[in-house]
Amino acid sequence: MPSLSWTRRLPRISRKAVLVGLAVFLALVVAAGVVLWTRPVLKVATVEITGTSHLQPAEVHEASGISEGQNLVRVNEAAAATAVAQLEWVESVTVARSLPSTVSIRVTEHTPVLFTRKDGQPLLIDEHGEAFAYGDPPEGTMEATGEATNDPAVMGELVRAVNEIDPGVRAQVASVSVPHQWEVEFRLADGRVVYWGSLEDARDKALAMRTVLTRAGEHWDVSNPRLVTVR
């Protein structure tokens, strides 16, 4: 007996119907976008600011130009970030929107390492050797003096050298004298002096400095970290 087979034919969807459906879908998307753009359906209810230490969150909020009740869709993240980046303490900033009603502003502040004096005012210098603001030096910031502090390249090298110094040792240093890059001298708050000479071999000199400060002596020379002497 011959076998029977059944084939179910599915209705064909015409190309015209597909195009019409796609057009309707796109029209709905565009209409929704127009509504969200022109009418404050989604409003800013919260502006979250993180990463501030020396800056006040209210200062960052004001600089951003973003206000509660603003249309969330029309928040210009790039413009807000550019405006906040103009604040002296801001090293970098990101601005992002989160549905349904939040704008997040994340700030990274400069980390002051040194300061010099310009026209009698303290000028703060960050961990990259960049001068970024005038103001009172935070605790632990080291004063740099000498003619070479006017040379950005030397200051960059000096900051890298200071970053090699143990934090416990750095806390004891009151200032560093830099008449030029070959005559660097650290002066501690208790009056002791550690002469580095050049800024070369900073890591070895930092280790030697930590060692000599555990010994008796007022003036140390670590310009050759393998042959430390008392001056």
Short mmCIF file of the C-alpha atoms (twelve columns), coordinates in Angstrom:
data_MODEL
# 
_entry.id   MODEL 
# 
loop_
_atom_site.group_PDB 
_atom_site.id 
_atom_site.type_symbol 
_atom_site.label_atom_id 
_atom_site.label_alt_id 
_atom_site.label_comp_id 
_atom_site.label_asym_id 
_atom_site.label_seq_id 
_atom_site.Cartn_x 
_atom_site.Cartn_y 
_atom_site.Cartn_z 
_atom_site.pdbx_PDB_model_num 
ATOM 1   C CA . MET A 1   0.000  0.000  0.000  1 
ATOM 2   C CA . PRO A 2   1.576  3.337  -0.992 1 
ATOM 3   C CA . SER A 3   2.565  5.643  1.890  1 
ATOM 4   C CA . LEU A 4   0.875  8.954  2.245  1 
ATOM 5   C CA . SER A 5   2.738  12.206 2.904  1 
ATOM 6   C CA . TRP A 6   1.297  15.510 3.930  1 
ATOM 7   C CA . THR A 7   2.915  18.842 3.277  1 
ATOM 8   C CA . ARG A 8   1.564  21.856 5.094  1 
ATOM 9   C CA . ARG A 9   2.000  25.007 3.143  1 
ATOM 10  C CA . LEU A 10  2.697  28.105 5.161  1 
ATOM 11  C CA . PRO A 11  1.129  31.322 3.977  1 
ATOM 12  C CA . ARG A 12  3.499  33.442 2.006  1 
ATOM 13  C CA . ILE A 13  4.247  36.927 3.288  1 
ATOM 14  C CA . SER A 14  4.629  39.318 0.455  1 
ATOM 15  C CA . ARG A 15  7.602  41.617 0.207  1 
ATOM 16  C CA . LYS A 16  5.234  44.553 0.228  1 
ATOM 17  C CA . ALA A 17  3.776  43.476 3.576  1 
ATOM 18  C CA . VAL A 18  7.269  43.163 5.072  1 
ATOM 19  C CA . LEU A 19  8.188  46.649 3.901  1 
ATOM 20  C CA . VAL A 20  4.963  48.097 5.255  1 
ATOM 21  C CA . GLY A 21  5.534  46.441 8.636  1 
ATOM 22  C CA . LEU A 22  9.110  47.712 8.776  1 
ATOM 23  C CA . ALA A 23  7.972  51.222 7.867  1 
ATOM 24  C CA . VAL A 24  5.367  51.182 10.640 1 
ATOM 25  C CA . PHE A 25  7.944  49.959 13.151 1 
ATOM 26  C CA . LEU A 26  10.428 52.672 12.198 1 
ATOM 27  C CA . ALA A 27  7.717  55.300 12.364 1 
ATOM 28  C CA . LEU A 28  6.840  54.202 15.892 1 
ATOM 29  C CA . VAL A 29  10.497 54.318 16.908 1 
ATOM 30  C CA . VAL A 30  10.922 57.807 15.463 1 
ATOM 31  C CA . ALA A 31  7.730  58.996 17.115 1 
ATOM 32  C CA . ALA A 32  8.852  57.635 20.480 1 
ATOM 33  C CA . GLY A 33  12.218 59.341 20.043 1 
ATOM 34  C CA . VAL A 34  10.565 62.655 19.196 1 
ATOM 35  C CA . VAL A 35  8.348  62.426 22.267 1 
ATOM 36  C CA . LEU A 36  11.297 61.625 24.551 1 
ATOM 37  C CA . TRP A 37  13.359 64.449 23.036 1 
ATOM 38  C CA . THR A 38  10.690 67.155 23.053 1 
ATOM 39  C CA . ARG A 39  8.776  66.255 26.193 1 
ATOM 40  C CA . PRO A 40  10.392 65.583 29.607 1 
ATOM 41  C CA . VAL A 41  8.971  62.086 29.960 1 
ATOM 42  C CA . LEU A 42  12.245 60.998 31.563 1 
ATOM 43  C CA . LYS A 43  13.441 63.653 33.998 1 
ATOM 44  C CA . VAL A 44  16.683 64.011 35.941 1 
ATOM 45  C CA . ALA A 45  15.842 63.275 39.574 1 
ATOM 46  C CA . THR A 46  19.327 62.547 40.924 1 
ATOM 47  C CA . VAL A 47  22.822 63.791 40.102 1 
ATOM 48  C CA . GLU A 48  25.333 61.437 41.746 1 
ATOM 49  C CA . ILE A 49  28.827 62.876 42.232 1 
ATOM 50  C CA . THR A 50  31.702 60.640 43.331 1 
ATOM 51  C CA . GLY A 51  35.470 60.965 43.667 1 
ATOM 52  C CA . THR A 52  35.619 64.417 45.238 1 
ATOM 53  C CA . SER A 53  37.894 65.139 48.174 1 
ATOM 54  C CA . HIS A 54  39.143 68.706 47.830 1 
ATOM 55  C CA . LEU A 55  36.237 69.807 45.658 1 
ATOM 56  C CA . GLN A 56  32.725 70.212 47.008 1 
ATOM 57  C CA . PRO A 57  30.079 68.059 45.273 1 
ATOM 58  C CA . ALA A 58  27.873 71.145 44.947 1 
ATOM 59  C CA . GLU A 59  30.685 72.898 43.065 1 
ATOM 60  C CA . VAL A 60  30.908 70.012 40.597 1 
ATOM 61  C CA . HIS A 61  27.134 69.886 40.223 1 
ATOM 62  C CA . GLU A 62  26.939 73.591 39.450 1 
ATOM 63  C CA . ALA A 63  29.795 73.431 36.951 1 
ATOM 64  C CA . SER A 64  28.136 70.560 35.071 1 
ATOM 65  C CA . GLY A 65  25.092 72.676 34.224 1 
ATOM 66  C CA . ILE A 66  22.784 69.707 34.887 1 
ATOM 67  C CA . SER A 67  19.695 70.375 36.967 1 
ATOM 68  C CA . GLU A 68  16.988 68.248 38.539 1 
ATOM 69  C CA . GLY A 69  13.863 68.147 36.417 1 
ATOM 70  C CA . GLN A 70  15.845 68.468 33.187 1 
ATOM 71  C CA . ASN A 71  14.956 66.174 30.292 1 
ATOM 72  C CA . LEU A 72  17.264 63.181 30.829 1 
ATOM 73  C CA . VAL A 73  17.408 62.416 27.110 1 
ATOM 74  C CA . ARG A 74  18.688 65.902 26.318 1 
ATOM 75  C CA . VAL A 75  21.505 65.911 28.882 1 
ATOM 76  C CA . ASN A 76  24.716 66.669 26.978 1 
ATOM 77  C CA . GLU A 77  27.235 64.379 28.664 1 
ATOM 78  C CA . ALA A 78  30.228 65.654 26.679 1 
ATOM 79  C CA . ALA A 79  29.445 69.315 27.418 1 
ATOM 80  C CA . ALA A 80  28.933 68.592 31.124 1 
ATOM 81  C CA . ALA A 81  32.239 66.691 31.346 1 
ATOM 82  C CA . THR A 82  34.089 69.484 29.526 1 
ATOM 83  C CA . ALA A 83  32.675 72.071 31.931 1 
ATOM 84  C CA . VAL A 84  33.578 70.081 35.054 1 
ATOM 85  C CA . ALA A 85  37.090 69.446 33.687 1 
ATOM 86  C CA . GLN A 86  37.716 73.206 33.886 1 
ATOM 87  C CA . LEU A 87  37.726 73.050 37.706 1 
ATOM 88  C CA . GLU A 88  41.319 73.287 38.940 1 
ATOM 89  C CA . TRP A 89  41.377 70.096 40.993 1 
ATOM 90  C CA . VAL A 90  39.848 67.896 38.277 1 
ATOM 91  C CA . GLU A 91  42.295 65.595 36.497 1 
ATOM 92  C CA . SER A 92  39.609 63.638 34.631 1 
ATOM 93  C CA . VAL A 93  35.829 63.252 34.681 1 
ATOM 94  C CA . THR A 94  33.160 61.003 33.197 1 
ATOM 95  C CA . VAL A 95  29.447 61.803 32.909 1 
ATOM 96  C CA . ALA A 96  26.870 59.092 32.233 1 
ATOM 97  C CA . ARG A 97  23.073 58.839 32.183 1 
ATOM 98  C CA . SER A 98  21.205 55.941 33.773 1 
ATOM 99  C CA . LEU A 99  17.529 55.201 33.241 1 
ATOM 100 C CA . PRO A 100 15.124 56.169 34.504 1 
ATOM 101 C CA . SER A 101 16.329 59.367 36.182 1 
ATOM 102 C CA . THR A 102 20.013 59.477 37.213 1 
ATOM 103 C CA . VAL A 103 23.099 61.265 35.950 1 
ATOM 104 C CA . SER A 104 26.423 60.064 37.379 1 
ATOM 105 C CA . ILE A 105 29.480 62.329 37.481 1 
ATOM 106 C CA . ARG A 106 32.692 60.566 38.452 1 
ATOM 107 C CA . VAL A 107 35.644 62.835 39.187 1 
ATOM 108 C CA . THR A 108 39.327 61.948 39.532 1 
ATOM 109 C CA . GLU A 109 41.203 64.706 41.339 1 
ATOM 110 C CA . HIS A 110 44.850 65.619 40.991 1 
ATOM 111 C CA . THR A 111 47.093 64.126 43.677 1 
ATOM 112 C CA . PRO A 112 49.391 66.885 44.972 1 
ATOM 113 C CA . VAL A 113 52.964 65.763 45.578 1 
ATOM 114 C CA . LEU A 114 54.964 68.992 45.577 1 
ATOM 115 C CA . PHE A 115 54.392 72.704 45.694 1 
ATOM 116 C CA . THR A 116 56.479 75.701 44.702 1 
ATOM 117 C CA . ARG A 117 55.913 79.375 45.421 1 
ATOM 118 C CA . LYS A 118 54.989 81.740 42.598 1 
ATOM 119 C CA . ASP A 119 54.533 85.400 43.494 1 
ATOM 120 C CA . GLY A 120 54.288 84.385 47.116 1 
ATOM 121 C CA . GLN A 121 51.510 81.859 46.542 1 
ATOM 122 C CA . PRO A 122 51.800 78.060 46.814 1 
ATOM 123 C CA . LEU A 123 51.455 76.391 43.410 1 
ATOM 124 C CA . LEU A 124 50.469 72.719 43.679 1 
ATOM 125 C CA . ILE A 125 52.123 70.088 41.476 1 
ATOM 126 C CA . ASP A 126 50.605 66.652 40.938 1 
ATOM 127 C CA . GLU A 127 52.062 63.164 40.603 1 
ATOM 128 C CA . HIS A 128 52.653 63.734 36.884 1 
ATOM 129 C CA . GLY A 129 54.698 66.886 37.461 1 
ATOM 130 C CA . GLU A 130 51.845 69.138 36.309 1 
ATOM 131 C CA . ALA A 131 51.140 72.408 38.112 1 
ATOM 132 C CA . PHE A 132 47.369 72.538 38.492 1 
ATOM 133 C CA . ALA A 133 46.206 74.987 41.176 1 
ATOM 134 C CA . TYR A 134 47.160 77.705 43.623 1 
ATOM 135 C CA . GLY A 135 46.140 77.045 47.195 1 
ATOM 136 C CA . ASP A 136 47.124 75.811 50.623 1 
ATOM 137 C CA . PRO A 137 49.285 72.669 50.310 1 
ATOM 138 C CA . PRO A 138 47.573 69.609 51.816 1 
ATOM 139 C CA . GLU A 139 49.381 67.812 54.610 1 
ATOM 140 C CA . GLY A 140 52.214 65.658 53.284 1 
ATOM 141 C CA . THR A 141 52.868 67.853 50.248 1 
ATOM 142 C CA . MET A 142 56.575 68.644 49.900 1 
ATOM 143 C CA . GLU A 143 57.868 72.124 49.091 1 
ATOM 144 C CA . ALA A 144 60.317 72.348 46.180 1 
ATOM 145 C CA . THR A 145 62.704 75.289 46.006 1 
ATOM 146 C CA . GLY A 146 65.446 76.345 43.620 1 
ATOM 147 C CA . GLU A 147 65.864 77.639 40.095 1 
ATOM 148 C CA . ALA A 148 65.226 74.262 38.455 1 
ATOM 149 C CA . THR A 149 61.635 74.225 39.728 1 
ATOM 150 C CA . ASN A 150 60.854 76.492 36.753 1 
ATOM 151 C CA . ASP A 151 61.788 73.684 34.343 1 
ATOM 152 C CA . PRO A 152 58.792 71.353 33.701 1 
ATOM 153 C CA . ALA A 153 61.088 68.524 32.567 1 
ATOM 154 C CA . VAL A 154 63.087 68.673 35.804 1 
ATOM 155 C CA . MET A 155 59.896 68.827 37.866 1 
ATOM 156 C CA . GLY A 156 58.602 65.745 36.090 1 
ATOM 157 C CA . GLU A 157 61.803 63.881 36.975 1 
ATOM 158 C CA . LEU A 158 61.645 65.175 40.547 1 
ATOM 159 C CA . VAL A 159 58.082 63.962 41.017 1 
ATOM 160 C CA . ARG A 160 59.043 60.514 39.737 1 
ATOM 161 C CA . ALA A 161 61.945 60.483 42.210 1 
ATOM 162 C CA . VAL A 162 59.727 61.552 45.107 1 
ATOM 163 C CA . ASN A 163 57.255 58.801 44.221 1 
ATOM 164 C CA . GLU A 164 60.040 56.277 44.794 1 
ATOM 165 C CA . ILE A 165 60.511 57.428 48.396 1 
ATOM 166 C CA . ASP A 166 58.846 55.362 51.105 1 
ATOM 167 C CA . PRO A 167 55.678 57.118 52.357 1 
ATOM 168 C CA . GLY A 168 56.964 57.013 55.937 1 
ATOM 169 C CA . VAL A 169 60.132 58.805 54.847 1 
ATOM 170 C CA . ARG A 170 58.255 61.294 52.679 1 
ATOM 171 C CA . ALA A 171 56.185 62.288 55.694 1 
ATOM 172 C CA . GLN A 172 59.398 63.452 57.411 1 
ATOM 173 C CA . VAL A 173 60.587 65.634 54.532 1 
ATOM 174 C CA . ALA A 174 59.811 69.353 54.768 1 
ATOM 175 C CA . SER A 175 61.323 70.478 51.472 1 
ATOM 176 C CA . VAL A 176 63.568 69.574 48.571 1 
ATOM 177 C CA . SER A 177 66.128 71.985 47.133 1 
ATOM 178 C CA . VAL A 178 66.641 71.798 43.369 1 
ATOM 179 C CA . PRO A 179 69.022 74.519 42.149 1 
ATOM 180 C CA . HIS A 180 69.426 72.257 39.121 1 
ATOM 181 C CA . GLN A 181 68.818 68.606 38.327 1 
ATOM 182 C CA . TRP A 182 72.315 67.564 39.440 1 
ATOM 183 C CA . GLU A 183 72.119 69.126 42.915 1 
ATOM 184 C CA . VAL A 184 69.053 67.725 44.675 1 
ATOM 185 C CA . GLU A 185 68.885 67.870 48.461 1 
ATOM 186 C CA . PHE A 186 66.070 66.748 50.774 1 
ATOM 187 C CA . ARG A 187 65.609 68.607 54.050 1 
ATOM 188 C CA . LEU A 188 63.720 66.943 56.853 1 
ATOM 189 C CA . ALA A 189 61.477 68.675 59.369 1 
ATOM 190 C CA . ASP A 190 63.892 67.833 62.197 1 
ATOM 191 C CA . GLY A 191 66.810 69.564 60.423 1 
ATOM 192 C CA . ARG A 192 68.517 66.536 58.902 1 
ATOM 193 C CA . VAL A 193 69.630 66.736 55.273 1 
ATOM 194 C CA . VAL A 194 69.980 63.990 52.647 1 
ATOM 195 C CA . TYR A 195 71.948 64.941 49.547 1 
ATOM 196 C CA . TRP A 196 70.936 63.074 46.364 1 
ATOM 197 C CA . GLY A 197 73.012 64.840 43.766 1 
ATOM 198 C CA . SER A 198 71.347 63.986 40.446 1 
ATOM 199 C CA . LEU A 199 67.856 62.580 39.974 1 
ATOM 200 C CA . GLU A 200 69.289 59.421 38.418 1 
ATOM 201 C CA . ASP A 201 69.031 56.043 40.206 1 
ATOM 202 C CA . ALA A 202 66.045 57.360 42.142 1 
ATOM 203 C CA . ARG A 203 64.884 53.965 43.377 1 
ATOM 204 C CA . ASP A 204 68.283 53.011 44.811 1 
ATOM 205 C CA . LYS A 205 68.711 56.450 46.372 1 
ATOM 206 C CA . ALA A 206 65.260 56.239 47.938 1 
ATOM 207 C CA . LEU A 207 66.172 52.896 49.521 1 
ATOM 208 C CA . ALA A 208 69.478 54.308 50.757 1 
ATOM 209 C CA . MET A 209 67.677 57.318 52.193 1 
ATOM 210 C CA . ARG A 210 65.299 55.116 54.151 1 
ATOM 211 C CA . THR A 211 68.260 53.229 55.602 1 
ATOM 212 C CA . VAL A 212 70.358 56.239 56.641 1 
ATOM 213 C CA . LEU A 213 67.476 57.897 58.436 1 
ATOM 214 C CA . THR A 214 67.492 55.000 60.923 1 
ATOM 215 C CA . ARG A 215 71.076 55.902 61.872 1 
ATOM 216 C CA . ALA A 216 72.663 58.738 63.789 1 
ATOM 217 C CA . GLY A 217 73.785 61.636 61.616 1 
ATOM 218 C CA . GLU A 218 72.700 65.059 60.426 1 
ATOM 219 C CA . HIS A 219 73.964 65.274 56.841 1 
ATOM 220 C CA . TRP A 220 73.929 62.222 54.582 1 
ATOM 221 C CA . ASP A 221 75.158 61.799 51.024 1 
ATOM 222 C CA . VAL A 222 73.409 59.098 48.975 1 
ATOM 223 C CA . SER A 223 74.488 60.434 45.578 1 
ATOM 224 C CA . ASN A 224 76.201 57.069 45.189 1 
ATOM 225 C CA . PRO A 225 73.662 54.760 46.822 1 
ATOM 226 C CA . ARG A 226 76.212 51.957 46.980 1 
ATOM 227 C CA . LEU A 227 78.668 54.117 48.928 1 
ATOM 228 C CA . VAL A 228 76.697 56.212 51.405 1 
ATOM 229 C CA . THR A 229 78.675 58.782 53.379 1 
ATOM 230 C CA . VAL A 230 78.140 61.340 56.128 1 
ATOM 231 C CA . ARG A 231 78.837 64.863 54.894 1 
# 
